Amino acid sequence: MKAVGRLQAVIDRSWPRDNSNVWELVNDAGDHFYLKQHPTARFHEREVTAYRLWTAALGRGRAPVLLAADADLRSIVVTALAGQPARGLRVPADTESEIQRQAGMLLRRLHQAAPPVSGTAGSERVAARAEDHIRRSSGLLEPAQVRLIRDHAAQLEEIAPLIPMVPTHGDAQVRNFLWDAPTQRLALIDFERAELAPAVRDLVRLEYGPWHGQPYLRAAFLAGYGRTLTATEETALQNFAALDALSALQWGTAHNDKDIIVRAYQTLTRLSAEDFPRP
């Protein structure tokens, strides 16, 4: 393989799901790389675009570097980074806060990697899929949950024109945060869902994940991010969370992923308890 040289070892690093194909490559010099085959052309295009246009803004060693890409094979080769996924790490509270602070710093850099543009395509696409996902989730949702999701989808369509679109990661959660303990540095990985979208979409799986019940982690993130959210963004955060929970419920059920199913129901339960204005 021209991008990495003669290989000494190939190690399967795929996630435990059907459409994950990732291998760690080790060449004769002992250098490590990753080969990834995307499940769809869209995932491939988004990740390649992110590496070519946006990730350099994060800083050296803060994201993998693209070495090769093949659209026909939907595959990429990227450099390996030091560290471990932050998900499941047992670290002190101050380290957990530092991880979130650096996550905020890196996502702000990503969101500023290109000038913001007006447009609603990303938000409208997410909202438009709601009815299809509701139909596919028949029997999994209570009537009140269906009404809640429809309310959030309608509100998102109303406020979407007020929120500029920027480069986003698309799947910002702790499993895609790579923490290198010796250097105390964070990096972001897995950009296959990266696209132009409202910045607040990158906060959904943090707000309704590790930040839930731990406001100090949210505060640490926003300190690194360098600003608080606007009132419109706070509303959009709830809107996107409802639609993300719906998508997660459908996907988790189809793939028998209990963790994702639990997260989806927990998000809907929290949203139903929050003060949401209804028409």
Backbone torsions as a table, in degrees:
resi	resn	phi	psi	omega
1	MET	NA	118.4	-172.6
2	LYS	-60.5	-36.0	-173.7
3	ALA	-67.0	-27.7	-173.1
4	VAL	-125.8	-10.9	-177.3
5	GLY	89.7	-171.4	-177.9
6	ARG	-69.0	135.7	-173.6
7	LEU	-90.2	141.4	174.7
8	GLN	-100.9	-32.6	-178.0
9	ALA	-153.6	149.3	174.1
10	VAL	-131.1	121.4	-174.1
11	ILE	-122.0	127.6	179.8
12	ASP	-71.7	121.3	178.9
13	ARG	-120.4	24.0	-177.2
14	SER	-67.4	148.2	171.1
15	TRP	-67.7	154.1	-178.6
16	PRO	-75.8	64.7	174.2
17	ARG	-147.9	161.8	-170.3
18	ASP	-62.5	-37.2	-171.2
19	ASN	-98.5	19.0	179.3
20	SER	-104.0	120.4	179.7
21	ASN	-133.5	96.4	-178.4
22	VAL	-135.2	133.6	178.5
23	TRP	-129.9	139.6	171.8
24	GLU	-89.0	131.5	-179.2
25	LEU	-111.8	137.3	176.7
26	VAL	-125.6	122.3	-179.7
27	ASN	-90.6	179.9	-175.7
28	ASP	-64.7	-22.7	178.2
29	ALA	-83.6	-3.1	-179.1
30	GLY	86.1	8.5	177.6
31	ASP	-79.4	145.7	-176.7
32	HIS	-110.7	143.9	179.3
33	PHE	-144.6	170.9	175.4
34	TYR	-128.0	134.7	172.8
35	LEU	-107.6	127.0	-177.1
36	LYS	-129.7	131.1	173.2
37	GLN	-108.8	123.1	-177.1
38	HIS	-80.9	146.7	-179.5
39	PRO	-71.1	-25.0	-179.7
40	THR	-138.8	162.0	177.6
41	ALA	-65.0	-33.1	-179.6
42	ARG	-64.9	-45.3	176.6
43	PHE	-58.9	-43.0	-179.0
44	HIS	-62.2	-48.1	-178.4
45	GLU	-61.2	-41.9	-178.3
46	ARG	-66.1	-43.2	-178.0
47	GLU	-68.3	-41.5	178.5
48	VAL	-62.6	-42.5	178.3
49	THR	-60.0	-44.2	-179.7
50	ALA	-60.6	-45.4	-179.2
51	TYR	-67.2	-36.0	-176.0
52	ARG	-79.1	-29.2	-171.8
53	LEU	-113.0	-30.7	-164.8
54	TRP	-121.4	-37.2	-167.3
55	THR	-68.2	-22.1	177.6
56	ALA	-60.2	-26.1	-179.8
57	ALA	-66.0	-18.1	-179.2
58	LEU	-72.6	-26.1	-178.0
59	GLY	110.0	159.1	-177.8
60	ARG	-60.6	130.2	178.3
61	GLY	76.8	6.5	-178.5
62	ARG	-98.0	-5.6	175.7
63	ALA	-158.3	153.4	176.3
64	PRO	-60.5	160.8	175.8
65	VAL	-109.7	132.6	179.3
66	LEU	-74.7	125.8	179.6
67	LEU	-106.0	-31.2	-178.8
68	ALA	-159.0	150.3	177.8
69	ALA	-146.5	140.3	179.0
70	ASP	-132.7	107.5	-177.1
71	ALA	-66.4	-35.5	-179.2
72	ASP	-64.7	-39.4	178.7
73	LEU	-90.1	-4.9	-176.7
74	ARG	52.6	46.2	-173.4
75	SER	-129.9	151.4	175.8
76	ILE	-136.2	157.2	170.0
77	VAL	-122.9	128.4	-179.7
78	VAL	-130.6	161.4	176.7
79	THR	-70.4	154.5	174.7
80	ALA	-91.4	151.2	178.4
81	LEU	-119.9	152.5	175.9
82	ALA	-71.6	148.9	174.1
83	GLY	122.0	179.3	-179.4
84	GLN	-130.1	150.6	174.6
85	PRO	-56.7	135.2	-176.3
86	ALA	-67.9	-20.8	179.2
87	ARG	-64.7	126.6	177.2
88	GLY	84.3	-3.7	177.9
89	LEU	-69.4	137.2	175.1
90	ARG	-94.9	102.0	-177.0
91	VAL	-132.5	155.7	176.5
92	PRO	-63.0	161.6	-178.2
93	ALA	-59.6	-36.6	-179.0
94	ASP	-69.1	-32.4	175.8
95	THR	-70.8	-40.0	177.0
96	GLU	-60.8	-40.3	176.6
97	SER	-64.3	-39.3	179.8
98	GLU	-66.8	-36.4	175.8
99	ILE	-60.7	-44.6	179.9
100	GLN	-68.7	-37.4	178.7
101	ARG	-62.0	-45.5	179.4
102	GLN	-68.8	-32.0	175.4
103	ALA	-61.6	-42.8	177.3
104	GLY	-61.9	-43.4	179.5
105	MET	-61.3	-44.7	-177.4
106	LEU	-70.7	-39.2	178.8
107	LEU	-68.5	-33.9	175.3
108	ARG	-63.6	-41.5	177.2
109	ARG	-61.8	-42.2	178.5
110	LEU	-63.3	-45.3	-178.3
111	HIS	-65.0	-19.8	178.6
112	GLN	-103.3	10.6	-176.8
113	ALA	-71.6	-14.7	175.9
114	ALA	-148.0	152.6	179.6
115	PRO	-60.2	141.7	177.7
116	PRO	-64.4	147.3	179.2
117	VAL	-126.8	151.6	175.1
118	SER	-83.3	152.3	-178.9
119	GLY	151.0	157.4	-176.5
120	THR	-127.7	9.7	-172.9
121	ALA	-56.0	-47.5	-177.3
122	GLY	-63.8	-46.2	-179.2
123	SER	-67.2	-41.2	-179.4
124	GLU	-65.0	-37.6	179.5
125	ARG	-65.0	-42.3	179.1
126	VAL	-63.2	-45.7	-178.9
127	ALA	-66.5	-38.5	-177.1
128	ALA	-66.2	-27.5	179.9
129	ARG	-75.9	-9.7	-174.0
130	ALA	-57.7	-49.3	-177.1
131	GLU	-63.4	-38.5	178.1
132	ASP	-64.5	-42.4	178.9
133	HIS	-67.9	-36.3	176.9
134	ILE	-62.2	-43.8	178.9
135	ARG	-61.3	-43.9	-178.4
136	ARG	-71.2	-20.8	-179.7
137	SER	-95.9	19.6	-179.7
138	SER	-53.2	129.7	-179.6
139	GLY	90.1	-10.7	-179.5
140	LEU	-99.4	-13.7	-175.6
141	LEU	-120.3	141.1	171.7
142	GLU	-75.9	154.6	178.8
143	PRO	-53.8	-39.3	179.6
144	ALA	-64.6	-35.0	178.6
145	GLN	-69.3	-37.4	176.8
146	VAL	-63.2	-44.1	178.5
147	ARG	-62.4	-41.4	179.6
148	LEU	-59.7	-47.2	-178.5
149	ILE	-63.8	-42.8	179.3
150	ARG	-64.6	-37.6	177.5
151	ASP	-62.2	-44.2	-179.3
152	HIS	-67.5	-38.9	178.5
153	ALA	-63.2	-41.8	179.7
154	ALA	-65.2	-42.1	-179.6
155	GLN	-67.2	-38.2	179.2
156	LEU	-61.3	-41.4	178.3
157	GLU	-62.3	-32.0	180.0
158	GLU	-72.7	-41.9	-173.0
159	ILE	-94.1	-11.0	-177.3
160	ALA	-52.6	-40.6	-179.8
161	PRO	-63.1	-15.8	-178.3
162	LEU	-87.5	-6.3	-173.3
163	ILE	-115.9	118.2	178.8
164	PRO	-68.1	157.0	178.8
165	MET	-102.7	138.9	-177.9
166	VAL	-137.4	167.7	173.3
167	PRO	-61.7	127.3	179.7
168	THR	-126.0	156.9	178.2
169	HIS	-73.5	-41.9	177.4
170	GLY	90.4	-19.6	179.3
171	ASP	-147.9	50.8	-176.7
172	ALA	-76.7	100.0	175.6
173	GLN	-149.2	166.8	-167.8
174	VAL	-63.5	-24.2	178.8
175	ARG	-68.6	-19.3	177.5
176	ASN	-103.2	12.9	171.6
177	PHE	-102.6	122.5	-178.4
178	LEU	-104.5	115.4	-175.1
179	TRP	-105.5	122.8	176.9
180	ASP	-101.8	102.3	-173.3
181	ALA	-61.5	-43.8	-177.8
182	PRO	-60.1	-37.0	-178.8
183	THR	-98.5	-7.9	-178.3
184	GLN	57.1	43.6	-178.8
185	ARG	-123.1	143.4	179.5
186	LEU	-108.1	146.5	173.5
187	ALA	-133.1	158.5	175.9
188	LEU	-107.3	140.6	178.0
189	ILE	-131.6	169.8	173.1
190	ASP	64.8	84.8	-176.5
191	PHE	-106.1	23.9	-175.2
192	GLU	-71.3	-11.9	175.7
193	ARG	-108.3	10.9	-179.7
194	ALA	-66.7	138.6	178.5
195	GLU	-169.5	168.4	172.7
196	LEU	-71.5	124.9	-177.5
197	ALA	-164.8	168.7	173.9
198	PRO	-59.4	135.7	-177.2
199	ALA	-54.2	-35.0	-174.2
200	VAL	-64.8	-18.3	176.6
201	ARG	-60.1	-29.0	-179.6
202	ASP	-75.2	-5.2	-178.8
203	LEU	-101.3	-8.8	-173.1
204	VAL	-60.0	-51.7	-174.3
205	ARG	-77.8	-3.5	171.2
206	LEU	-93.9	-47.9	179.1
207	GLU	-58.7	-43.0	-178.4
208	TYR	-102.3	27.0	175.9
209	GLY	-133.4	-111.4	-174.3
210	PRO	-65.3	-24.2	179.6
211	TRP	-76.4	-21.0	-175.3
212	HIS	-60.7	121.7	-179.5
213	GLY	76.8	1.0	179.7
214	GLN	-133.4	71.7	-175.2
215	PRO	-59.7	-22.3	178.9
216	TYR	-65.3	-27.1	177.5
217	LEU	-73.6	-38.5	175.1
218	ARG	-63.0	-43.8	179.9
219	ALA	-62.4	-39.6	179.5
220	ALA	-65.4	-43.1	178.3
221	PHE	-59.5	-49.5	-176.9
222	LEU	-66.3	-29.7	174.5
223	ALA	-63.0	-42.9	176.8
224	GLY	-70.6	-33.3	-179.4
225	TYR	-69.9	-28.6	173.7
226	GLY	90.4	5.4	176.2
227	ARG	-164.8	161.4	173.6
228	THR	-90.0	169.9	179.0
229	LEU	-83.8	148.2	174.1
230	THR	-74.5	165.0	178.0
231	ALA	-59.9	-39.0	178.7
232	THR	-65.0	-39.9	178.4
233	GLU	-66.9	-37.8	177.7
234	GLU	-61.2	-40.3	177.4
235	THR	-66.8	-45.4	179.9
236	ALA	-62.2	-32.7	178.1
237	LEU	-59.7	-44.3	176.0
238	GLN	-64.5	-43.2	-179.7
239	ASN	-59.1	-50.7	-179.9
240	PHE	-63.3	-34.7	-179.8
241	ALA	-63.6	-41.3	179.3
242	ALA	-62.2	-43.4	-178.3
243	LEU	-73.6	-33.2	175.6
244	ASP	-66.7	-38.8	178.2
245	ALA	-64.2	-39.8	178.5
246	LEU	-63.0	-46.8	178.5
247	SER	-62.8	-41.4	-179.8
248	ALA	-64.8	-38.3	179.6
249	LEU	-63.4	-44.1	180.0
250	GLN	-66.0	-46.1	-178.2
251	TRP	-66.8	-44.4	-178.5
252	GLY	-62.2	-38.2	178.5
253	THR	-67.7	-42.7	-178.8
254	ALA	-65.1	-31.3	-176.6
255	HIS	-108.4	9.3	177.7
256	ASN	54.4	42.2	178.1
257	ASP	-99.0	98.1	-173.6
258	LYS	-66.6	-34.4	179.8
259	ASP	-62.0	-42.8	180.0
260	ILE	-68.9	-38.2	178.4
261	ILE	-62.3	-45.6	178.9
262	VAL	-61.0	-44.3	179.5
263	ARG	-61.2	-39.5	-179.4
264	ALA	-63.4	-46.8	-179.8
265	TYR	-67.3	-37.8	178.2
266	GLN	-62.8	-39.5	178.4
267	THR	-63.9	-45.4	-179.7
268	LEU	-65.2	-37.5	178.0
269	THR	-64.0	-44.4	179.0
270	ARG	-64.8	-42.7	-179.3
271	LEU	-63.1	-38.2	-179.6
272	SER	-66.9	-23.8	179.8
273	ALA	-90.2	-14.2	-179.8
274	GLU	-82.5	155.7	-177.5
275	ASP	-75.5	99.9	-179.0
276	PHE	-116.2	120.6	-179.3
277	PRO	-70.4	129.5	-179.8
278	ARG	-111.9	147.2	179.2
279	PRO	-68.1	NA	NA
